Amino acid sequence: MPTNSNSQETGARSAVSEPSYLPSRNRDRRVQIVRALLEEQCHRKLVLREMGKVVSLSPWRLAHLFKSEIGMSPQRYLTRVRLQRARQSLESGFLPVREIAASVGIPNPSQFTKRFKAAYGTTPVEYRKAYLRLDVAKENVDGFAAKEIYK
């Protein structure tokens, strides 16, 4: 069986846990540092000037380089990370939406709801209800539906 160099590259890329929406190319280390900062500090208010200082780039140069490497602006990437974390929190816990929004760095609940709906097509409350309905429908304990157990 001939070895395909594309399959080797794909295997190497899949070993690194990078989001699938990122273009595949050599990465600038400064962009990767900023990306890691955004992912680790998504709950903070991060300004382009502050991110640029971390990697010794002007805000404009960082924005240009980040967009050419990642395919979106640093602020859009930050919003995406925040919304993904919020979605995970909605799926895994019962914190109020207001607390989840604040914990991911979007303290205004109406802005959070607006951004979440734009990204996922539903409000955070509707998303949680739909997700929990799916979980409850899947879980049966000794033939009893989860609803019956919690009555």
Backbone as a chain_set.jsonl record, in Angstrom:
{"seq": "MPTNSNSQETGARSAVSEPSYLPSRNRDRRVQIVRALLEEQCHRKLVLREMGKVVSLSPWRLAHLFKSEIGMSPQRYLTRVRLQRARQSLESGFLPVREIAASVGIPNPSQFTKRFKAAYGTTPVEYRKAYLRLDVAKENVDGFAAKEIYK", "coords": {"N": [[0.846, -1.168, 0.0], [0.771, 2.116, -1.003], [2.293, 4.946, 0.514], [0.763, 7.887, 1.335], [1.603, 11.204, 1.267], [-0.113, 13.21, 2.093], [-1.838, 11.912, 3.879], [-0.066, 11.362, 5.895], [0.559, 13.928, 6.766], [-1.973, 14.753, 7.627], [-2.383, 12.985, 9.725], [-0.379, 13.856, 11.439], [-1.269, 16.426, 11.96], [-3.722, 15.893, 13.187], [-2.933, 14.896, 15.59], [-2.272, 17.088, 17.04], [-4.232, 19.165, 18.936], [-6.054, 21.149, 17.397], [-8.531, 23.532, 16.555], [-10.904, 22.74, 14.004], [-11.612, 24.746, 12.27], [-9.452, 26.303, 11.74], [-7.099, 27.464, 9.365], [-4.821, 25.346, 7.563], [-1.463, 25.667, 7.867], [1.931, 26.797, 8.21], [2.518, 28.019, 11.422], [2.767, 31.181, 13.0], [4.685, 31.817, 15.764], [4.149, 33.903, 17.546], [1.468, 34.458, 17.089], [0.374, 32.077, 17.978], [0.981, 32.261, 20.682], [-0.614, 34.435, 21.433], [-3.1, 33.349, 20.814], [-3.208, 31.253, 22.7], [-3.179, 32.817, 25.017], [-5.669, 34.115, 24.737], [-7.379, 31.918, 24.969], [-6.79, 30.957, 27.535], [-7.259, 33.154, 29.177], [-9.855, 34.019, 28.726], [-11.96, 34.961, 30.263], [-11.257, 37.46, 31.116], [-11.132, 41.006, 30.404], [-9.764, 41.646, 27.46], [-7.581, 43.578, 25.599], [-6.563, 44.621, 22.366], [-4.182, 46.096, 22.258], [-2.921, 45.341, 24.649], [-2.555, 42.589, 24.16], [-0.804, 42.76, 22.001], [1.463, 43.855, 23.206], [2.383, 41.699, 24.711], [3.554, 40.043, 22.808], [5.283, 41.703, 21.534], [4.345, 43.298, 19.325], [2.731, 45.755, 17.268], [-0.662, 46.856, 17.803], [-2.12, 46.958, 15.368], [-0.493, 45.434, 13.609], [-0.493, 42.953, 14.909], [-3.244, 42.32, 14.756], [-3.545, 42.094, 11.967], [-1.723, 39.989, 11.335], [-2.724, 37.925, 12.964], [-5.29, 37.547, 11.877], [-4.584, 36.715, 9.289], [-3.347, 34.289, 9.853], [-5.164, 32.787, 11.481], [-7.67, 33.284, 10.472], [-9.653, 34.901, 11.36], [-10.441, 37.846, 13.3], [-8.656, 38.76, 16.358], [-10.507, 39.526, 18.38], [-12.917, 38.418, 17.486], [-12.217, 35.74, 17.584], [-11.821, 35.487, 20.342], [-14.442, 35.932, 21.248], [-15.66, 33.68, 20.135], [-14.346, 31.624, 21.568], [-15.244, 32.245, 24.16], [-18.016, 31.828, 23.886], [-18.078, 29.104, 23.262], [-17.121, 28.025, 25.66], [-19.17, 28.874, 27.342], [-21.304, 27.434, 26.267], [-20.481, 24.836, 26.909], [-20.633, 25.036, 29.702], [-23.373, 25.413, 30.017], [-24.249, 22.93, 29.219], [-23.176, 21.236, 31.123], [-23.759, 21.998, 33.725], [-25.685, 23.699, 36.292], [-25.653, 26.389, 36.725], [-26.924, 29.718, 36.888], [-27.769, 31.495, 33.885], [-26.877, 34.126, 33.824], [-24.658, 34.05, 35.579], [-22.995, 32.281, 34.219], [-22.495, 33.751, 31.908], [-21.053, 35.938, 32.975], [-18.855, 34.532, 33.972], [-17.495, 33.734, 31.702], [-16.628, 36.07, 30.668], [-18.423, 37.907, 29.58], [-20.144, 40.171, 30.848], [-22.625, 41.463, 30.575], [-25.82, 40.364, 30.49], [-27.786, 40.567, 28.444], [-26.289, 41.175, 26.156], [-24.769, 38.858, 26.076], [-26.765, 36.903, 25.601], [-27.648, 37.773, 23.089], [-25.3, 37.432, 21.499], [-24.877, 34.672, 21.851], [-27.182, 33.592, 20.696], [-26.839, 34.48, 18.074], [-24.624, 32.966, 17.359], [-25.375, 30.255, 17.806], [-28.021, 29.984, 17.123], [-30.097, 29.864, 18.934], [-31.399, 30.823, 22.148], [-29.501, 30.995, 25.254], [-30.988, 29.851, 27.412], [-32.982, 28.368, 26.076], [-31.288, 26.62, 24.707], [-30.105, 25.17, 26.821], [-32.41, 23.92, 27.903], [-33.207, 22.308, 25.722], [-30.926, 20.707, 25.452], [-30.83, 19.4, 27.944], [-33.256, 18.009, 27.83], [-32.647, 16.169, 25.838], [-30.669, 14.687, 27.17], [-32.135, 13.641, 29.354], [-33.994, 12.114, 28.006], [-32.348, 10.126, 26.985], [-31.393, 8.804, 29.23], [-32.165, 6.018, 31.078], [-32.964, 4.356, 33.954], [-32.903, 1.247, 35.168], [-35.263, 0.719, 33.735], [-36.902, 2.84, 34.395], [-37.853, 6.093, 33.594], [-35.882, 9.042, 33.79], [-37.365, 11.228, 34.639], [-39.351, 10.109, 36.232], [-37.913, 9.234, 38.41], [-37.149, 11.558, 39.715], [-39.465, 12.637, 40.756]], "CA": [[0.0, 0.0, 0.0], [1.629, 3.296, -1.073], [2.098, 5.94, 1.558], [0.362, 9.186, 0.815], [2.149, 12.246, 2.145], [-1.227, 13.946, 2.688], [-2.342, 11.196, 5.041], [0.904, 11.542, 6.97], [0.379, 15.28, 7.288], [-3.231, 14.784, 8.346], [-2.147, 12.294, 10.982], [0.424, 14.721, 12.307], [-2.112, 17.534, 12.371], [-4.767, 15.463, 14.093], [-2.33, 14.659, 16.901], [-2.311, 18.385, 17.697], [-5.652, 19.48, 19.077], [-6.372, 22.474, 16.909], [-9.879, 23.587, 16.018], [-10.957, 22.411, 12.585], [-11.85, 25.928, 11.455], [-8.2, 27.002, 11.492], [-6.439, 27.052, 8.125], [-3.605, 24.567, 7.807], [-0.23, 26.258, 7.352], [2.893, 27.025, 9.292], [1.997, 28.997, 12.369], [3.667, 32.158, 13.61], [4.7, 31.558, 17.201], [3.515, 35.023, 18.249], [0.022, 34.259, 16.976], [0.031, 30.966, 18.861], [1.044, 32.774, 22.054], [-1.818, 35.243, 21.639], [-4.236, 32.412, 20.824], [-3.194, 30.595, 24.011], [-3.594, 33.837, 25.976], [-7.109, 34.295, 24.6], [-8.068, 30.733, 25.476], [-6.584, 30.836, 28.983], [-7.728, 34.34, 29.886], [-11.066, 34.488, 28.041], [-12.853, 35.599, 31.217], [-10.787, 38.827, 31.327], [-11.274, 41.976, 29.327], [-8.473, 41.679, 26.761], [-7.516, 44.627, 24.587], [-5.571, 44.326, 21.338], [-2.919, 46.729, 22.653], [-2.346, 44.481, 25.69], [-2.102, 41.358, 23.507], [0.353, 43.115, 21.193], [2.623, 44.033, 24.088], [2.856, 40.378, 25.123], [4.374, 39.46, 21.737], [6.068, 42.795, 20.943], [3.799, 43.726, 18.038], [1.745, 46.828, 17.362], [-2.019, 46.307, 17.715], [-2.495, 46.77, 13.969], [0.272, 44.311, 13.049], [-1.008, 41.732, 15.518], [-4.565, 42.032, 14.175], [-3.325, 41.652, 10.589], [-1.057, 38.692, 11.376], [-3.652, 36.965, 13.567], [-6.34, 37.241, 10.902], [-4.024, 35.943, 8.175], [-3.023, 32.942, 10.346], [-6.303, 32.096, 12.084], [-8.842, 33.445, 9.611], [-10.596, 35.826, 11.987], [-9.763, 38.808, 14.18], [-8.504, 38.289, 17.738], [-11.739, 39.736, 19.14], [-13.891, 37.41, 17.05], [-11.741, 34.471, 18.13], [-12.11, 35.545, 21.768], [-15.887, 35.738, 21.397], [-15.936, 32.268, 19.835], [-13.879, 30.841, 22.717], [-16.16, 32.513, 25.266], [-19.303, 31.181, 23.633], [-17.883, 27.659, 23.391], [-17.045, 27.73, 27.102], [-20.518, 29.06, 27.88], [-22.098, 26.285, 25.823], [-20.065, 23.697, 27.752], [-21.192, 25.25, 31.045], [-24.816, 25.177, 29.936], [-24.451, 21.492, 29.078], [-22.651, 20.433, 32.223], [-24.069, 22.491, 35.056], [-26.963, 24.363, 36.493], [-25.472, 27.787, 37.08], [-27.791, 30.63, 36.13], [-27.179, 32.023, 32.652], [-26.177, 35.368, 34.177], [-23.358, 33.686, 36.148], [-22.189, 31.696, 33.143], [-22.07, 34.867, 31.059], [-19.998, 36.669, 33.674], [-17.672, 33.676, 34.133], [-16.755, 33.65, 30.441], [-16.143, 37.389, 30.279], [-19.451, 38.75, 28.964], [-20.941, 40.469, 32.039], [-23.96, 41.967, 30.243], [-26.615, 39.201, 30.089], [-28.483, 40.744, 27.162], [-25.268, 41.018, 25.111], [-24.436, 37.442, 26.043], [-27.858, 36.208, 24.917], [-27.622, 38.19, 21.681], [-24.164, 36.772, 20.842], [-25.098, 33.228, 21.874], [-28.212, 33.293, 19.692], [-26.237, 34.684, 16.748], [-23.681, 31.877, 17.099], [-25.963, 28.916, 17.88], [-29.396, 29.969, 16.616], [-31.051, 29.724, 20.026], [-30.955, 31.511, 23.353], [-28.868, 30.077, 26.207], [-32.006, 29.127, 28.175], [-33.555, 27.367, 25.161], [-30.241, 25.626, 24.449], [-30.009, 24.301, 28.003], [-33.617, 23.093, 27.988], [-33.141, 21.298, 24.659], [-29.826, 19.79, 25.761], [-31.227, 18.574, 29.079], [-34.303, 17.094, 27.361], [-31.976, 15.076, 25.144], [-30.013, 13.856, 28.181], [-33.153, 12.934, 30.125], [-34.584, 11.107, 27.123], [-31.375, 9.056, 26.806], [-31.122, 8.085, 30.481], [-33.16, 5.152, 31.702], [-32.335, 3.614, 35.028], [-33.718, 0.068, 35.473], [-36.565, 0.811, 33.084], [-37.621, 4.043, 34.791], [-37.355, 7.332, 32.986], [-35.278, 9.929, 34.787], [-38.414, 12.087, 35.175], [-40.039, 9.378, 37.285], [-37.016, 9.134, 39.559], [-37.053, 12.836, 40.399], [-40.789, 13.14, 41.176]], "C": [[0.899, 1.242, 0.0], [1.269, 4.285, 0.026], [1.814, 7.283, 0.91], [0.854, 10.254, 1.777], [1.036, 13.066, 2.783], [-1.765, 13.236, 3.916], [-1.358, 11.298, 6.201], [0.747, 12.919, 7.593], [-0.891, 15.357, 8.117], [-3.082, 14.117, 9.693], [-1.373, 13.154, 11.948], [-0.421, 15.88, 12.819], [-3.162, 17.093, 13.373], [-4.225, 15.158, 15.482], [-2.31, 15.95, 17.711], [-3.773, 18.791, 17.765], [-5.919, 20.925, 18.687], [-7.793, 22.453, 16.361], [-9.873, 23.393, 14.509], [-11.164, 23.637, 11.703], [-10.582, 26.721, 11.176], [-7.597, 26.538, 10.176], [-5.152, 26.294, 8.432], [-2.425, 25.225, 7.098], [0.738, 26.411, 8.514], [2.398, 28.168, 10.156], [3.107, 29.915, 12.879], [3.568, 31.973, 15.119], [4.013, 32.67, 17.989], [1.999, 34.898, 18.222], [-0.416, 33.133, 17.904], [0.06, 31.38, 20.327], [-0.222, 33.578, 22.363], [-3.05, 34.342, 21.682], [-4.331, 31.699, 22.176], [-3.644, 31.569, 25.104], [-5.108, 34.026, 25.941], [-7.876, 33.116, 25.187], [-7.949, 30.607, 26.992], [-7.205, 31.986, 29.767], [-9.033, 34.878, 29.305], [-12.037, 35.206, 28.978], [-12.477, 37.063, 31.482], [-11.143, 39.722, 30.15], [-9.899, 42.115, 28.679], [-8.543, 42.686, 25.616], [-6.381, 44.296, 23.625], [-4.199, 44.906, 21.69], [-2.177, 45.865, 23.685], [-1.801, 43.184, 25.081], [-0.843, 41.62, 22.69], [1.613, 43.279, 22.021], [3.224, 42.695, 24.491], [3.817, 39.792, 24.093], [5.18, 40.514, 20.975], [5.646, 43.145, 19.523], [2.85, 44.899, 18.266], [0.355, 46.192, 17.267], [-2.434, 46.022, 16.272], [-1.791, 45.555, 13.367], [-0.215, 42.982, 13.614], [-2.353, 41.35, 14.902], [-4.418, 41.475, 12.758], [-2.737, 40.236, 10.553], [-1.992, 37.601, 11.918], [-4.722, 36.557, 12.556], [-5.795, 36.427, 9.737], [-3.703, 34.511, 8.594], [-4.268, 32.154, 10.753], [-7.563, 32.21, 11.229], [-9.924, 34.327, 10.199], [-9.811, 36.751, 12.913], [-9.597, 38.217, 15.578], [-9.782, 38.44, 18.564], [-12.806, 38.72, 18.751], [-13.504, 36.035, 17.592], [-12.051, 34.396, 19.629], [-13.602, 35.312, 22.023], [-16.258, 34.287, 21.145], [-15.52, 31.373, 21.005], [-14.838, 31.012, 23.891], [-17.483, 31.783, 25.083], [-19.193, 29.659, 23.701], [-17.815, 27.25, 24.859], [-18.427, 27.861, 27.746], [-21.406, 27.879, 27.502], [-21.755, 25.044, 26.655], [-20.637, 23.828, 29.158], [-22.7, 25.017, 31.062], [-25.114, 23.68, 29.874], [-24.109, 20.73, 30.35], [-23.064, 20.899, 33.613], [-25.399, 23.206, 35.109], [-26.803, 25.786, 37.005], [-26.464, 28.637, 36.299], [-27.038, 31.198, 34.925], [-26.385, 33.279, 32.94], [-24.778, 35.067, 34.727], [-22.438, 33.073, 35.096], [-21.645, 32.805, 32.255], [-20.915, 35.627, 31.701], [-18.723, 35.836, 33.775], [-16.862, 33.537, 32.859], [-16.341, 35.014, 29.914], [-17.137, 38.257, 29.536], [-20.442, 39.109, 30.077], [-22.358, 40.975, 31.766], [-24.806, 40.796, 29.726], [-27.332, 39.363, 28.745], [-27.5, 40.636, 25.988], [-24.881, 39.55, 24.954], [-25.505, 36.665, 25.27], [-27.861, 36.521, 23.429], [-26.497, 37.476, 20.927], [-24.356, 35.259, 20.773], [-26.11, 32.836, 20.797], [-27.667, 33.463, 18.278], [-25.321, 33.51, 16.383], [-24.369, 30.524, 16.972], [-27.422, 28.834, 17.451], [-30.469, 29.797, 17.673], [-30.518, 30.466, 21.247], [-30.302, 30.511, 24.294], [-29.884, 29.235, 26.998], [-32.632, 28.036, 27.309], [-32.553, 26.255, 24.88], [-30.147, 24.644, 25.613], [-31.222, 23.374, 28.102], [-33.582, 21.975, 26.946], [-32.063, 20.267, 24.965], [-30.221, 18.864, 26.903], [-32.341, 17.606, 28.705], [-33.684, 15.909, 26.648], [-31.316, 14.139, 26.142], [-31.027, 13.022, 28.959], [-33.771, 11.835, 29.272], [-33.644, 9.913, 26.952], [-31.225, 8.2, 28.057], [-32.34, 7.299, 30.925], [-32.435, 4.331, 32.748], [-33.286, 2.488, 35.418], [-35.136, 0.204, 34.926], [-37.378, 2.025, 33.463], [-37.012, 5.247, 34.096], [-36.835, 8.233, 34.099], [-36.331, 10.849, 35.399], [-39.117, 11.417, 36.349], [-39.195, 9.313, 38.552], [-37.04, 10.416, 40.374], [-38.402, 13.399, 40.829], [-40.858, 13.287, 42.664]], "O": [[1.71, 1.406, 0.911], [0.108, 4.435, 0.408], [2.554, 7.741, 0.04], [0.553, 10.208, 2.97], [1.205, 13.57, 3.894], [-2.114, 13.888, 4.899], [-1.767, 11.319, 7.362], [0.797, 13.059, 8.815], [-0.895, 15.956, 9.192], [-3.591, 14.616, 10.696], [-1.672, 13.183, 13.142], [-0.302, 16.272, 13.98], [-3.47, 17.829, 14.311], [-4.981, 15.162, 16.453], [-2.33, 15.907, 18.941], [-4.475, 18.761, 16.754], [-5.999, 21.809, 19.54], [-8.213, 21.46, 15.766], [-8.951, 23.829, 13.82], [-10.916, 23.572, 10.499], [-10.626, 27.713, 10.449], [-7.582, 25.339, 9.896], [-4.48, 26.564, 9.427], [-2.402, 25.322, 5.871], [0.381, 26.174, 9.668], [1.911, 29.176, 9.644], [4.226, 29.479, 13.148], [2.47, 31.977, 15.677], [3.361, 32.399, 18.998], [1.325, 35.195, 19.208], [-1.463, 33.228, 18.545], [-0.747, 30.903, 21.125], [-0.824, 33.419, 23.425], [-3.945, 34.554, 22.501], [-5.422, 31.562, 22.73], [-4.395, 31.196, 26.005], [-5.755, 34.091, 26.986], [-8.908, 33.303, 25.832], [-8.899, 30.197, 27.658], [-7.632, 31.799, 30.906], [-9.289, 36.079, 29.386], [-12.862, 35.991, 28.511], [-13.287, 37.822, 32.014], [-11.418, 39.249, 29.047], [-8.973, 42.646, 29.293], [-9.446, 42.644, 24.781], [-5.356, 43.75, 24.033], [-3.173, 44.272, 21.443], [-0.962, 45.685, 23.599], [-0.713, 42.734, 25.443], [0.078, 40.803, 22.683], [2.701, 42.891, 21.595], [4.443, 42.57, 24.602], [4.783, 39.12, 24.455], [5.698, 40.239, 19.893], [6.482, 43.272, 18.629], [2.24, 45.018, 19.328], [0.213, 45.103, 16.71], [-3.024, 44.981, 15.983], [-2.423, 44.741, 12.693], [-0.336, 41.998, 12.883], [-2.575, 40.187, 14.564], [-5.083, 40.505, 12.392], [-3.222, 39.385, 9.808], [-2.036, 36.492, 11.385], [-5.022, 35.373, 12.399], [-6.481, 35.532, 9.243], [-3.779, 33.603, 7.766], [-4.404, 30.982, 10.403], [-8.422, 31.329, 11.263], [-10.992, 34.484, 9.608], [-8.663, 36.473, 13.262], [-10.309, 37.283, 15.947], [-10.102, 37.563, 19.367], [-13.524, 38.218, 19.616], [-14.365, 35.26, 18.009], [-12.492, 33.359, 20.123], [-13.967, 34.565, 22.931], [-17.082, 33.722, 21.865], [-16.26, 30.467, 21.388], [-15.203, 30.034, 24.543], [-18.007, 31.189, 26.026], [-20.126, 28.995, 24.153], [-18.392, 26.236, 25.249], [-18.803, 27.052, 28.595], [-22.173, 27.384, 28.328], [-22.647, 24.294, 27.053], [-21.078, 22.838, 29.743], [-23.234, 24.476, 32.031], [-26.119, 23.221, 30.417], [-24.699, 19.685, 30.622], [-22.737, 20.234, 34.596], [-26.128, 23.303, 34.123], [-27.706, 26.329, 37.642], [-26.804, 28.305, 35.164], [-25.818, 31.356, 34.96], [-25.32, 33.479, 32.357], [-23.818, 35.754, 34.379], [-21.234, 33.328, 35.094], [-20.469, 32.797, 31.893], [-19.917, 35.924, 31.044], [-17.624, 36.38, 33.673], [-15.666, 33.251, 32.916], [-15.765, 35.11, 28.831], [-16.745, 39.247, 28.918], [-21.461, 38.437, 30.238], [-23.208, 40.916, 32.654], [-24.54, 40.284, 28.639], [-27.467, 38.396, 27.995], [-27.837, 40.071, 24.948], [-24.69, 39.063, 23.84], [-25.185, 35.867, 24.39], [-28.055, 35.629, 22.604], [-26.721, 36.968, 19.828], [-24.038, 34.635, 19.761], [-25.909, 31.86, 20.075], [-27.994, 32.681, 17.385], [-25.258, 33.111, 15.22], [-23.99, 29.722, 16.118], [-28.001, 27.749, 17.416], [-31.638, 29.603, 17.339], [-29.316, 30.706, 21.356], [-30.517, 29.307, 24.159], [-29.663, 28.046, 27.225], [-32.794, 26.903, 27.762], [-32.922, 25.082, 24.82], [-30.115, 23.43, 25.409], [-31.073, 22.178, 28.356], [-33.894, 20.826, 27.257], [-32.274, 19.072, 24.755], [-29.97, 17.661, 26.834], [-32.37, 16.485, 29.213], [-34.129, 14.774, 26.819], [-31.39, 12.921, 25.984], [-30.806, 11.835, 29.198], [-34.041, 10.742, 29.77], [-34.115, 8.788, 26.789], [-30.959, 7.002, 27.96], [-33.417, 7.861, 31.124], [-31.421, 3.693, 32.465], [-34.366, 2.75, 35.946], [-36.1, -0.164, 35.598], [-38.455, 2.233, 32.905], [-35.791, 5.388, 34.028], [-37.318, 8.171, 35.229], [-36.21, 11.218, 36.567], [-39.442, 12.069, 37.341], [-39.737, 9.336, 39.657], [-36.959, 10.367, 41.601], [-38.466, 14.559, 41.237], [-41.89, 13.696, 43.197]]}, "num_chains": 1, "name": "protein.A"}
